[in-house]
Amino acid sequence: MRLILLAVGRLKAGPERELCARYLDRSAKGGRALGLSGPDVTEIGESAARRPEDRMAEEGAALLAALPDAGAVIALDPRGAEMTSEQIAADLAALRDRGSRSLSFVIGGADGLSEAVRGRADRLIAFGRATFPHQLVRVMLAEQIYRATTILAGHPYHKA
């Protein structure tokens, strides 16, 4: 199953980008033995529209256009369910085992996700109720993808 990280905005050079790349590289290496490929990263440009609802609509249309035709979608949304790392790993394994061709993790822009994107998602998850910068959310998601691969592989990293 192909893993995809789809996000509005671009990570600029710096520590967040380096840390994100490190976790994604580790995920790719560990995921191969688990029947996972990627994670591939697709960045969508931020909308320049003036009104938040217009920005969300434009970014949402671009996100939907970038999603594979078939495959599961998990979107990060503050109204989503809070999940443990074990639950994320179990979801990933269940989708893989059911033959899903891909799993896309979607991070919206500063204004959030459009209703169209929320409606397309198979699951909405949140990393708590606090607000985090998008750069850190991307790092946190990359780490959780890596952690999921270590859980599925029985690796001790998860216990650290």
C-alpha positions in Angstrom: 0.0 0.0 0.0 1.3 3.4 -1.0 1.4 6.0 1.8 0.9 9.7 0.8 1.3 12.8 2.9 -0.7 15.6 1.2 -0.4 19.1 2.7 -1.3 22.7 2.0 1.9 24.8 2.2 5.5 24.1 1.7 8.1 23.3 4.3 11.0 25.7 4.0 14.6 24.7 4.6 15.2 24.4 8.3 14.9 22.1 11.3 11.2 21.1 10.7 12.0 20.1 7.1 15.0 18.1 8.2 13.2 16.3 11.0 10.2 15.6 8.7 12.5 14.2 6.1 14.3 12.0 8.6 11.0 10.4 9.8 9.7 9.9 6.3 13.0 8.3 5.3 12.8 5.9 8.3 9.2 5.1 7.5 10.1 4.3 3.9 12.9 2.0 4.9 10.9 0.2 7.6 7.7 0.1 5.6 9.0 -1.9 2.7 9.1 -5.1 4.8 5.5 -4.4 5.9 4.1 -4.0 2.3 4.2 -0.2 2.4 5.7 2.2 -0.1 6.4 5.9 0.3 5.5 8.0 2.1 5.3 10.3 -0.9 4.9 14.0 -0.1 2.7 16.3 -2.2 2.6 20.0 -1.3 -0.3 22.2 -2.4 0.2 25.9 -2.7 -1.6 28.1 -0.3 -4.6 30.1 -1.7 -4.2 33.8 -2.0 -8.0 34.4 -1.7 -9.0 37.1 0.7 -11.9 35.3 2.5 -11.1 32.2 4.6 -14.0 30.3 3.1 -12.7 31.0 -0.4 -9.2 29.9 0.6 -10.5 26.7 2.1 -12.6 26.0 -1.1 -9.6 26.6 -3.4 -7.2 24.6 -1.3 -9.8 21.9 -0.9 -10.3 21.6 -4.6 -6.5 21.3 -5.1 -6.3 18.6 -2.3 -9.1 16.6 -3.8 -7.5 16.8 -7.3 -4.2 15.5 -5.9 -5.8 12.5 -4.1 -5.6 9.1 -5.9 -8.9 8.0 -7.4 -9.0 5.0 -5.2 -7.6 4.6 -1.7 -8.3 5.6 1.9 -8.0 9.1 3.3 -7.2 10.2 6.8 -7.5 13.9 7.3 -6.1 15.9 10.2 -8.8 18.1 11.7 -9.2 19.6 15.2 -12.7 18.2 15.3 -11.4 14.7 14.6 -11.0 11.8 16.9 -7.9 11.6 19.1 -6.2 8.3 18.5 -3.3 6.5 20.1 -0.3 5.5 18.1 -1.4 1.9 18.3 -4.8 2.8 16.8 -3.1 4.6 13.9 -0.9 1.6 13.3 -3.9 -0.8 13.5 -5.8 1.4 11.0 -2.9 1.4 8.6 -2.5 -2.4 8.9 -6.2 -3.0 8.4 -6.3 -0.9 5.3 -3.2 -2.7 3.9 -4.7 -6.1 4.7 -8.0 -5.2 3.0 -6.0 -4.5 -0.1 -6.3 -0.7 -0.2 -4.0 0.6 -2.9 -3.1 3.8 -1.0 -3.6 5.7 2.2 -3.4 9.5 2.0 -2.9 11.6 5.1 -4.2 15.2 4.5 -3.2 18.4 6.3 -5.2 21.5 5.4 -4.1 25.1 5.3 -4.2 27.7 8.1 -8.0 28.0 7.7 -8.6 24.3 8.0 -10.2 21.8 5.6 -13.1 22.4 3.3 -16.3 20.4 3.9 -15.6 18.6 0.6 -12.3 17.3 1.9 -13.7 16.5 5.3 -16.5 14.6 3.5 -14.0 12.6 1.3 -12.0 11.5 4.4 -12.6 8.0 5.7 -11.4 9.2 9.1 -10.8 12.6 10.8 -8.1 12.6 13.4 -6.7 15.3 15.7 -3.4 15.6 17.6 -5.3 16.9 20.6 -7.3 20.1 21.0 -4.3 22.5 21.0 -3.5 24.5 17.9 -0.1 23.7 16.4 1.8 25.4 13.6 1.4 23.5 10.3 5.1 22.8 10.1 5.0 21.0 13.5 1.9 19.1 12.5 3.7 17.8 9.5 6.6 16.7 11.6 4.2 15.1 14.2 2.4 13.2 11.4 5.7 12.0 9.9 6.7 10.8 13.3 3.4 9.0 13.8 3.7 7.3 10.4 7.2 6.1 11.4 6.0 5.0 14.8 3.2 3.0 13.1 5.7 1.2 11.1 7.8 0.4 14.2 4.7 -0.8 16.0 3.7 -3.1 13.1 7.3 -4.4 12.9 7.5 -5.0 16.6 10.5 -2.7 16.9 11.4 -1.3 20.3 11.3 2.4 19.2 7.7 2.6 20.1 8.5 1.8 23.8 11.0 4.7 24.0 
